[in-house]
Amino acid sequence: MNRVLIYFALAGVAAVLQTVLLPLLLQGDYKPDLVLLLVVYLGLHEDRWRGGLIVYLMGWFFDGVGGAFPGLNGFVMLAIFLSVRGIVSRVNTDSSILLLLLVMAGTILQSFLVAFALDFFRQDISVISQIAWQLPTQLLLNFVAAVVLLRLTVWLQRTFLPRRDLPGLRKLDRRYES
Amino acid sequence: MWEWWQRNRPLLLGAVLLLMALLWYSVNLRQQDETSFLERMVLGLTGPVQAGLDQVISGAADVWGHYLYLIDTEEDNRELIESNRQLSATLAENNEVRLENDRLRRLLDFKETQEIATLPARVIAEDATSWFRTITIDKGSVQGVVEGMPVVVAEGVVGRIVRSSTHFSRVLLITDASSAVASLLQSNRARGISRGKGERLVFDFVLRQEEVRVGDRVVTSGMGGVFPKGLVVGDVQSVDRQEYGLFQAIEVIPAVDFSHLEEVLILLRRPQ
């Protein structure tokens, strides 16, 4: 239960950062998707049902602060979560590079699903060209945000909780790197 | 059969879950013009945090801009710099007040030209994603704001209210891909639809034979039932009249600078 609350608290912090702080720091309408990082992390370390429910609810929460289509973020986040779950038994979930790669793949899948959900279900809307144009910048931003956040998380854990181990982040710690 | 089911169960259940989520999204598209209980709750919960953080950040930015960068100066000039700092801060503060005054005066002038009752609001947050263009403002249903109301500034159209909770509302900007504004060219009254396309707009459905020039002003036509007639949408940036086809491809630069929106006016009229 505590873990679930922490996930939702992190999603809340991400929402506030993405709506208030990051728009001030970054020019234009681009901002890194911190929740995507959380969804990928959940995909690697939570079980299908509990993680799926958390992610879907998180998506609904995000509909309140992003976009104007109820259920869209829930669908997109659930799809990304299930895709990550689909490959989790075949990969080393303790690898930091895998996490970064999955964030990149998640960004591409997210943009594709948003375009599909809008263009296919709403014939008066066409976002494919706009999303395709924005995708490279979004990929770069999400990658940089993922690297910075993961390093920061490991540093915080080593500094304040040296005896604890965050699942999936061990390989980010230099002590475990070859 | 049982073996096949056991082997493919995760995949099939995942697909069913996804399909249900997609169906739920599809069903919700029908009620898209109303704010759901959950959305009202999220707006109500995040709004105060966003408003508080917005104020803290503005305050911190002021302090940083006007004081902190002067701290590491030479010791012998300390007193002079101290007085200079205070003067700079006062001046900067005055400048900020003057700029705010200018903006509010322009809004007030604009407000007086409007026959419809208006409500000023402050922008407190932007959209959480890069794919959509919405903003959150600090006025809600308690102040009489409902979904569909137009939002404007002195320069032109900003967007329309799509979600509203008791004290906060979300505005869909005209630059969002799902936004469409019934518009016309001021010069020759050619009608069309202004659709959002990221930082720009496209002016769709203008017939090929219509004379359109770069720089022509695009205004609302009042036909959509949301925006009153005559509000500035933007200026034509490019015109592509292809050899074939019924319509021209026209790009429009919005009149409003959406990256510097701080205060807006809500036109208190219900959509028809």
Boltz contact constraints between the chains, C-beta under 6 A:
constraints:
  - contact:
      token1: [A, 15]
      token2: [B, 128]
      max_distance: 6.0
  - contact:
      token1: [A, 16]
      token2: [B, 49]
      max_distance: 6.0
  - contact:
      token1: [A, 18]
      token2: [B, 128]
      max_distance: 6.0
  - contact:
      token1: [A, 19]
      token2: [B, 50]
      max_distance: 6.0
  - contact:
      token1: [A, 19]
      token2: [B, 125]
      max_distance: 6.0
  - contact:
      token1: [A, 19]
      token2: [B, 126]
      max_distance: 6.0
  - contact:
      token1: [A, 19]
      token2: [B, 128]
      max_distance: 6.0
  - contact:
      token1: [A, 20]
      token2: [B, 50]
      max_distance: 6.0
  - contact:
      token1: [A, 20]
      token2: [B, 53]
      max_distance: 6.0
  - contact:
      token1: [A, 20]
      token2: [B, 54]
      max_distance: 6.0
  - contact:
      token1: [A, 20]
      token2: [B, 125]
      max_distance: 6.0
  - contact:
      token1: [A, 23]
      token2: [B, 126]
      max_distance: 6.0
  - contact:
      token1: [A, 30]
      token2: [B, 130]
      max_distance: 6.0
  - contact:
      token1: [A, 31]
      token2: [B, 130]
      max_distance: 6.0
  - contact:
      token1: [A, 60]
      token2: [B, 38]
      max_distance: 6.0
  - contact:
      token1: [A, 61]
      token2: [B, 42]
      max_distance: 6.0
  - contact:
      token1: [A, 64]
      token2: [B, 39]
      max_distance: 6.0
  - contact:
      token1: [A, 64]
      token2: [B, 42]
      max_distance: 6.0
  - contact:
      token1: [A, 64]
      token2: [B, 43]
      max_distance: 6.0
  - contact:
      token1: [A, 65]
      token2: [B, 46]
      max_distance: 6.0
  - contact:
      token1: [A, 65]
      token2: [B, 128]
      max_distance: 6.0
  - contact:
      token1: [A, 66]
      token2: [B, 127]
      max_distance: 6.0
  - contact:
      token1: [A, 66]
      token2: [B, 128]
      max_distance: 6.0
  - contact:
      token1: [A, 66]
      token2: [B, 129]
      max_distance: 6.0
  - contact:
      token1: [A, 67]
      token2: [B, 132]
      max_distance: 6.0
  - contact:
      token1: [A, 68]
      token2: [B, 162]
      max_distance: 6.0
  - contact:
      token1: [A, 68]
      token2: [B, 172]
      max_distance: 6.0
  - contact:
      token1: [A, 70]
      token2: [B, 28]
      max_distance: 6.0
  - contact:
      token1: [A, 70]
      token2: [B, 36]
      max_distance: 6.0
  - contact:
      token1: [A, 71]
      token2: [B, 24]
      max_distance: 6.0
  - contact:
      token1: [A, 71]
      token2: [B, 25]
      max_distance: 6.0
  - contact:
      token1: [A, 71]
      token2: [B, 28]
      max_distance: 6.0
  - contact:
      token1: [A, 72]
      token2: [B, 25]
      max_distance: 6.0
  - contact:
      token1: [A, 74]
      token2: [B, 21]
      max_distance: 6.0
  - contact:
      token1: [A, 75]
      token2: [B, 21]
      max_distance: 6.0
  - contact:
      token1: [A, 75]
      token2: [B, 22]
      max_distance: 6.0
  - contact:
      token1: [A, 75]
      token2: [B, 25]
      max_distance: 6.0
  - contact:
      token1: [A, 78]
      token2: [B, 21]
      max_distance: 6.0
  - contact:
      token1: [A, 79]
      token2: [B, 18]
      max_distance: 6.0
  - contact:
      token1: [A, 82]
      token2: [B, 14]
      max_distance: 6.0
  - contact:
      token1: [A, 114]
      token2: [B, 131]
      max_distance: 6.0
  - contact:
      token1: [A, 121]
      token2: [B, 26]
      max_distance: 6.0
  - contact:
      token1: [A, 125]
      token2: [B, 177]
      max_distance: 6.0
  - contact:
      token1: [A, 125]
      token2: [B, 178]
      max_distance: 6.0
  - contact:
      token1: [A, 127]
      token2: [B, 177]
      max_distance: 6.0
  - contact:
      token1: [A, 130]
      token2: [B, 177]
      max_distance: 6.0
  - contact:
      token1: [A, 130]
      token2: [B, 197]
      max_distance: 6.0
  - contact:
      token1: [A, 130]
      token2: [B, 198]
      max_distance: 6.0
  - contact:
      token1: [A, 138]
      token2: [B, 130]
      max_distance: 6.0
